[in-house]
């Protein structure tokens, strides 16, 4: 049976951050939440069946990343990304963000500099600052309807205290799928400056038709040996609440250091059901993912046509990967004199629509909003209707 991605699911009352937290406008109306990056689609049937079978057993003691779990993940990388990795390279962590934080602790010292490429996922900023490290920004450059890396600027930013670069691949929020040439150039620059690369590939399976994802570790052994790849099934199969991830660490010294840090933080044991879900998803979820990508690609095609026709004063970044649209409000803001607070107020109070404000992704995101398109197409259409109401209120 083909997955049903068109039928809306009522997620209210499930302790959902997206649907239950901050879910009402000041006048009591329901907010349409298109901000949090999880999907409003049911998980694969094979994952549901595996969870029901495991729940039938009445004991939920401590678990570990089993051989089957690790083999399912490595086989997935082999099939989907053409990357042959050894199981011994894997380090379990209860999510990509915890893995990134552990890597910062393992491979930098307080006062060291860590490079990020804004506008970018906000927890990168906090992971660096919370641990007493210094954020160095290498902003992406907007070229037409897409963003590119500025490696000349990056090279100039690096000092003798710079130890690490965190890469988002594909990039959240701008949706870029980096090419092998771009990744090679970045990796070679980091090699010249002896930087450890931490690469967040959590959206690596969510690639639009016509684009190809390249795992950073597959570029070369030299790049792989200085890289901590963070991958997870959580975005791919909509199981973010069952936190699970692997760090792929080819260099044995780095692997030992990261494992020791994760153990010291008490994050080395997985949730029992997360192991069950991830193993089933990676083993049997390929057909479901193919159907999802086909649905999302059709949504993107429709969305881009509809958005361009209805909102000529708004900009739209080309969607290559993730399921997130990056909307440019700067022309409207300049024409109306609105600031980001006023835009947010119009979206919420008039449109009843919650998006992710661009400043959450750093100062390079000011004037933008992020919109989650991983929902039934009728919901996306409603989101555009609400966006239209908000823009009318701005003038």
HUTA-V855977 format. One record per backbone hydrogen bond with DSSP energy under -0.5 kcal/mol. CO is the residue of the C=O (numbers start at 0). NH is the residue of the N-H. E is the energy in kcal/mol with one decimal. If there is no record, write none. Layout:
co: [CO:CO]
nh: [NH:NH]
e: [E:E]
This chain:
co: [2:5:8:10:15:15:16:19:22:24:28:30:31:31:33:35:43:43:44:45:46:47:48:49:50:51:53:63:65:66:67:68:69:70:71:72:73:74:75:75:76:76:77:81:82:85:86:88:90:92:92:94:95:96:97:98:99:100:101:102:103:108:111:112:112:113:114:115:115:117:120:120:121:121:122:123:124:125:126:127:127:128:131:133:135:140:140:142:144:145:147:148:149:150:151:152:153:153:158:160:162:163:164:164:166:166:170:170:171:174:174:175:175:175:178:179:180:181:182:183:184:185:186:187:188:189:190:195:196:196:197:197:198:198:199:200:202:202:204:205:207:214:215:219:220:221:222:223:223:225:226:227:228:228:229:230:232:233:233:234:238:240:244:245:245:246:246:247:247:250:251:252:253:254:255:256:257:258:259:260:261:262:269:270:271:272:273:274:275:276:277:278:279:280:284:285:286:287:288:289:290:291:292:293:294:295:296:297:298:299:300:301:302:303:304:305:306:310:314:317:319:322:324:324:325:326:326:327:328:329:330:331:332:332:338:339:340:341:342:343:344:344:345:345:346:347:351:352:353:354:355:356:357:358:360:360:361:362:364:366:367:368:369:370:370:372:373:375:375:376:377:378:379:380:381:382:383:384:385:386:387:388:389:390]
nh: [4:7:10:13:19:20:20:22:30:27:24:32:33:353:371:37:46:47:48:49:50:51:52:53:54:55:56:65:69:70:71:72:73:74:75:76:77:78:79:80:80:82:81:83:84:88:89:248:246:94:244:98:99:100:101:102:103:104:105:106:107:111:133:162:163:135:165:117:137:139:123:124:124:125:126:127:128:129:130:130:132:131:110:113:115:142:147:145:317:142:140:150:153:154:155:156:156:157:161:112:195:114:166:197:168:199:172:174:120:319:320:169:170:177:182:183:184:185:186:187:188:189:190:191:192:194:193:164:198:227:166:199:200:229:168:203:205:321:206:321:210:217:218:223:224:225:225:226:249:196:228:198:230:247:200:245:236:238:239:237:241:242:92:230:247:90:248:228:249:254:255:256:257:258:259:260:261:262:263:264:266:265:62:274:275:276:277:278:279:280:281:282:283:284:288:289:290:291:292:293:294:295:296:297:298:299:300:301:302:303:304:305:306:307:308:309:310:313:327:319:207:372:326:370:316:328:368:314:332:333:334:335:336:337:342:343:344:345:346:347:348:349:349:350:352:351:31:354:33:356:369:359:360:361:118:119:364:365:367:328:357:326:355:324:372:374:39:378:379:380:381:382:383:384:385:386:387:388:389:390:391:392:393:394]
e: [-0.8:-0.7:-0.9:-1.2:-2.8:-1.0:-0.6:-0.6:-2.9:-2.5:-3.1:-0.8:-0.7:-2.3:-2.0:-1.9:-0.7:-2.1:-2.8:-1.8:-2.3:-2.5:-2.3:-2.0:-2.7:-1.3:-1.4:-1.4:-2.5:-2.8:-2.4:-1.7:-2.5:-2.5:-1.7:-2.1:-2.0:-2.6:-3.1:-0.5:-1.5:-1.7:-0.7:-0.5:-0.8:-1.7:-1.7:-2.7:-3.1:-1.7:-1.1:-1.6:-2.6:-2.5:-2.4:-2.3:-2.1:-2.0:-2.3:-2.3:-1.1:-2.5:-3.0:-2.6:-1.2:-2.6:-2.9:-0.6:-2.7:-2.8:-1.9:-0.5:-1.1:-1.5:-2.3:-1.6:-2.5:-3.0:-0.6:-0.5:-2.4:-2.0:-2.5:-2.9:-2.3:-0.5:-2.4:-1.3:-3.6:-3.6:-3.0:-0.7:-2.1:-2.6:-1.6:-1.4:-0.5:-1.2:-1.3:-3.1:-2.4:-2.9:-0.6:-2.7:-0.6:-3.0:-0.6:-2.4:-1.2:-1.3:-1.4:-0.6:-2.4:-0.6:-2.5:-2.6:-2.4:-2.2:-2.8:-2.6:-1.9:-2.4:-2.0:-2.1:-1.6:-2.8:-0.9:-2.4:-0.6:-3.0:-2.7:-0.6:-0.8:-3.2:-2.7:-2.0:-1.8:-0.5:-1.1:-2.5:-1.9:-1.7:-1.6:-2.5:-2.1:-0.5:-1.2:-1.4:-0.6:-2.8:-0.6:-2.8:-0.6:-3.0:-2.8:-2.5:-2.4:-1.7:-0.5:-0.6:-1.9:-0.7:-1.9:-2.5:-0.5:-2.3:-0.7:-2.1:-0.5:-2.6:-2.3:-2.2:-2.8:-2.5:-2.2:-1.9:-2.6:-2.3:-2.3:-1.8:-2.6:-1.4:-0.6:-1.7:-1.7:-2.7:-2.6:-2.4:-2.1:-2.5:-2.7:-1.8:-2.8:-2.2:-2.2:-2.4:-2.2:-2.4:-2.9:-1.9:-2.1:-3.0:-2.6:-1.8:-2.1:-2.8:-2.3:-2.3:-3.2:-2.8:-1.6:-2.7:-3.4:-2.1:-1.9:-2.3:-2.5:-1.8:-2.7:-0.7:-2.8:-2.8:-0.7:-2.8:-2.1:-0.7:-2.0:-2.4:-2.6:-2.4:-2.3:-2.2:-1.7:-0.7:-2.1:-2.5:-2.3:-2.2:-2.5:-2.5:-2.9:-0.6:-1.3:-2.2:-2.8:-0.5:-2.9:-0.6:-2.6:-0.7:-2.7:-1.6:-1.9:-1.9:-0.5:-2.0:-2.3:-1.5:-1.8:-2.8:-2.6:-3.2:-2.2:-3.3:-0.5:-2.0:-2.6:-1.1:-1.6:-2.4:-2.0:-2.3:-2.0:-2.1:-2.4:-2.2:-2.1:-1.6:-2.1:-2.3:-2.1:-1.6:-1.3:-1.3]
